[in-house]
């Protein structure tokens, strides 16, 4: 099958970039012919202003995609991210010539100007099922009212034009939680289906989780990721015999280094191999996020490594981590609740059972072979226009 993948790459590589790259590699290795059309958001201030002005509709990007379609003649177009250099014009370019379009919903930018259903560090659903213009009042995108106005205009213009409704054959939500938010925002139930992310297999553990004394946090060091709540809870709990290792960088890193906490180690940024080794040698992962995540690759990587995850009872994190049992969820942003839950990680049998279950969930749902079967089914149905 011939697939055209469309993606706007982020300035700092993130989870969406990894998913797009991994899907393209997986399809190519399985014999499919995959062409990539990629936009890159500008870095200079002047170019950024220019490209943002075209965010609602970039005619040049639409023409470029039309040319690629004419040359490549894809059976299906898979869109990952159009914000902001590509713009939704690339979807219309494919729809005009009758090529079916599927689009992965990595975030909530099709109805939330900030893209994350978050305001002032907390979940926000003001714009769900309503217009996006409240974002301008609050400066939801980059704390900027002008930039938020551009994002809201992109949503409003393309909603009125029917770009997404008429141009996309099927939207791919990553979790049931995310699908629910899109349905609440007015998307047709038949047009949105759930297909989870996948990660590669890191291989077997050499020892059970209970043999380790390391509790691992992996993520950007920001308030929204809950790292401040986690460290404060660790300071109160002081789980006997355990060490918290924090992998990642971000705005809170210097504060954490200037105010060390007993039993907490800061690892900084780790490459993929080092991260894999940390997970295969850890006791449990903690995921204290305080905002609506998409489908964090970190959670799937932990499951693949046979690692139980203590996570926040919020959004998609609750849906994913809740598969391990109610005891592996705790209240987002609540130091007292996290302190109590961290104490439970000293239980050897508990962490071993959760690790085994996590690995089973990975094998059943999140391997490369499972992902390939889902993608091939999706593309096949798109080409046949099933369910139209």
N, C-alpha and C positions, 0 to 999 in steps of 0.2 A: 504494500500500500504506500502511496505517496502522501506525505504529511508536510504541511507548511506550518512551522511553529513561529508564532509572533510573540516577542517579548521586549519590554523596555527594561534594560538592566539598571540596577541601582548603583549609585556612586560607591557605596560601601556594600560589598557582597553580602547578601542576606539569604534567608531561607527560601524566598521565592526564586532567586537565581539558582540556588542549588536544586530545587525541584525541577525547574525547566531544563537545566543541564542534564540531570539524571534521567529524566524521561526521554530526552533526545538520544542520549547514549544507549539507553535500554532498547529503544525502538530500532536504532541503527544496528546494534549487535544482534538483533533478532531478525534482521533481513529487510526491514522497512526502509524506504528511501525518505530521509528527513532533510528538509531544507529549513534553515533558520533565517528569518528576517528580524533584525535586532535594531532597536533604537537605543541611544545612550543620552541620558539627560545631561544638559550642559553643566559645566563647572564654573565658568565665569559669570559674574553678576549680570552683565549685559546680555549674554546669550540666554541665561536663565529667564530673564524678563521677556525676551523675544519668544522663547519656546512656551512659556506659561501663557502668553497672550494667545497662542494657537492651541492651547490645551483642549478647549471645547471641540475644535475641529481643525485638523491640520491637513489641508488639501495635498500638500507635497507628499506627506507620509502615505495618504491614500493612493496617490498615483504610483508611488514606489511599490507598494504592495500589489497593486493591479498589474504592474510590469512583471513582478516576480511570479504571480499566478499565471500570467500568460506564458512565461518561459517554463516554469516547473510543472504546470498542470496538476496541481495536487488533488487528491481525492477528498481531503478534509483539511480544514484550517483549525489549528489549536492555538487559541490566544491565552496568554498568561497575564501580561500586564501592559496596559496602554498608557499609563500615567507617567509623564505628561507629554513627552516628546512625540509619541506615536499618535495619541488621541484616538477616539472611537471611530474616526474616519477609516481606519484600517479594517474594521469590521464591515462597514458598509461596502468597501471595495470588494471584499469576498462575496458578500451577499448579492451584489449587483450581477455577478457572473454565475450565480447559482451554486457556488461551492459551499457545502455545509460547514458551519462554524460551531465549535465547542469552545467554551471559555471557563477556565478554572478561576474560582472566586477565592483568591488567597486572602483577601481582606474585605472590607465593607464599603469600598470607595464608590460603588455604584449608587449608593444612597446616603453615605456619610462623608462629608467633605474632608474630615480628618482621616478617614479610612479605617479607624480602629474602634469606633463606638466608645471613645474615651474622652473625658473632659476633666481638666484639673486633676489628673491622676486617678480618676474613678470612672467606672462604666457609665455611659450616657446613652440614652435611647430617645432623646428629644426628637430627632429627625426620622425615626423609624415610622413609616407609614404617613409621614408628612413631607413637607418640602425641606430642602437642605439649607435654607437661608439663615437659620439660627446660628450656623457655624460662623457667619460673618460677625455677628455680635460678640461671640466668644473668642474669635480668632483661632478656631480649632486646628487649622492647618499651619504648622510652624509658628504658632502664636502670632500670626499675621492676618489682619483683616483683609488687606488687598489680595493676598494669596488665597485666603479662604473664599473670597468672593469668586475668584477664578475657578476654584474647585467646585463650588456650589453651582456656578454657571454651567460648568461641564455636565454636571448631573442633570440640571434642569433642562438644558437645551436638548440633550440626547434622550431624556425621558419624553419630552414633547415630540421629538422627531421619531421616536420609536426605534432608535438605533439598536438597543439591546433586545427589545421585545420582538422585533421583526428580523433582526440580523443574526441572532444567535439561536442555533437549533437546540442546544442544550447547555445549561450552566452546570458546572461541577463544584459542589460545595464539599468541603473537606470533612465536616462533621454534621451530625443531625442538629446540633445546636446552631451552627452557622446557617444551615438550610432554614431553620425556623425563623431566624432573623430576616432572611430574604423574603420568606413568605409573608411575614408581618409587614415588610416594606412594600408589598404589593406584587411580587413576582408570582407567576403562575406555578402552582405545585407541579404540574407535569413537565415544566421546563427546567426544574432544578433537581438534580439527583446527587447522591452522596458517593464520592469515591475518595477513600483516604490516601494519604501519602505513603511512601515506602522508603526503606533504607536498606543498604547492603548488609549482609550477614558478617558480623565481626568474628565469627568462629566461637568455639566453646570456651567456657570459663575453665580455668585450671583448678579452681577451688570454689566452694559455695560462698555466697555473700557473707554468711556468718563468720567466716574466717578472717574477714577484714574489719578494721576499726575505723574506716574512712567513710564519712557521709559526704556526698559530693553535690555541689551546686555548679551548674553550667549555664551561663547566660550573660547578657549585657548587664553591667552594674548600674542599674537605674532604679528609681523609686517604683516605677510601674512593674518591674520584675520582682519586687518584694524583697530585695536583698537586704534592705535596712531592717525590715521586720524580722527577717530570718536571723540576722546577726544579733539583734537585741533579744530575740527569743532564745538563741543559743547561750547568750550571756546569763540569762535567767535559769535555763534548764541545766546547763553543764552536764550533758549526758555522760555518765561514768564510762571511762575507757574509750570514748569516741573522739574523733577529730573531724572538724568541718573543713573541707578543702574547697575553695572558691576559684573556679576557672572562668576567666573573662575579664574584660576591661569596660570602662565606661565612666560617666560623670562622677560616680560615687567612689571610684577607686582610691583617689588620694585621701578622701576623708577616712576610709577604712584603714588605710596604711598609717595615717596620722593618729588614729585611735584604735590601736590593736586590741583584740579580744582574745582572752586565753582559750586555747583549743581551736583557734581559727587560723587557717593558712591561706594566703592569697597567692595563687599560681600565675596570675596574669593570663595573657592569650596563649592558647595551646593549638598546635596544628592538629590535623585530623588523626594522625597516628598516635600522638600523645594523648589525645582525648579518648581514643578507643581504649588505650591501655588503662587510663584512669577508670573508665567505666567497668572494664573487665576485672578490675582489682578493687572495686568499691563495695561497700556494704549496702548502700541505698542511695538513691538520688532524691534531692529535695527540690521542689518546683513551686515556690511561694508566690507566683504571679498574682497581680492585683488588677489585671485588665483582661478583656476578652481576647484570648490568643486565637490564632488560626488552628493549625495542627502542628505544634512545635516539633521540629525534627529531633530535638533533644530528648523528648519523651519516647519517641520511637527507637532512637538509638539505645536508650536505657533498657527498654523492653527487649531489644535484640540481644543485649549483653546480659540478659537474665537478671535484671536489676529492678527491685521494687522501687516505686516512686511515691513519696509523700507529697501530695499536691494540694493546691487551693481548691476549695469548693466554689468554683466560679467558671461559667461558660464552658468552653470546649475542654478545658483542663479537667473539670469535674466529670465530663463524659468519658474521657480517655482513662484517667487514673481511677475512676470509680469502678472500672472493670476488675480491679484488684480487691475490691471490698470497701465498704463504708469506712472502715478504720484507717484507710490510707488517704482520706480527705480531711482537711481542716479549714477553718474559716479564714478567708483571705484578709490580710491586713491586721489580724488580731494576734498581738504578741503573746497573750496568755494562752490562747488556743494552740499556737505553734509550740510554745514551751511544753505543754502537756503532750502533744503529739511526738515531739522529738524524743521524749523519754522512752516512748514505745520502741524506738529503733535499737534499744539495747537487747531486745528479745530475739535470740538466735533463731528459734523456730519460726517466728513471725517473718523475719526478713528472708529466710530460705524458702518458705512457702510462697511468698509474694514474688520472689525472683523466678521460681519455677513457673508460676502462672504467667508472669510477664513474658517469659520466653515462649510459652505456648501461644499467647495472644499474638506475638510477633509472627510466629511461624504460620499461623492460620490467616492473618490479615495483612501483614505489612512487608512480606518478602518481595523481591524483584519478580519472581514468577507470578505471584498473585497480582501484582500491579500490571504486568504485561497482559495477562488475561483480561483484566478489567478495561485497559485501554483499547485493546483489539476489539472487544465487544462494543465499547462505546463508538469507536470509529466505524465499525461495520454497520451498526444501527443508524449512524448519521448518514452514511452513504445511501442506505436503503430508505432513509427518511421515515423510519419506524416511529410511530407515535405522533406524527405531525398532525 
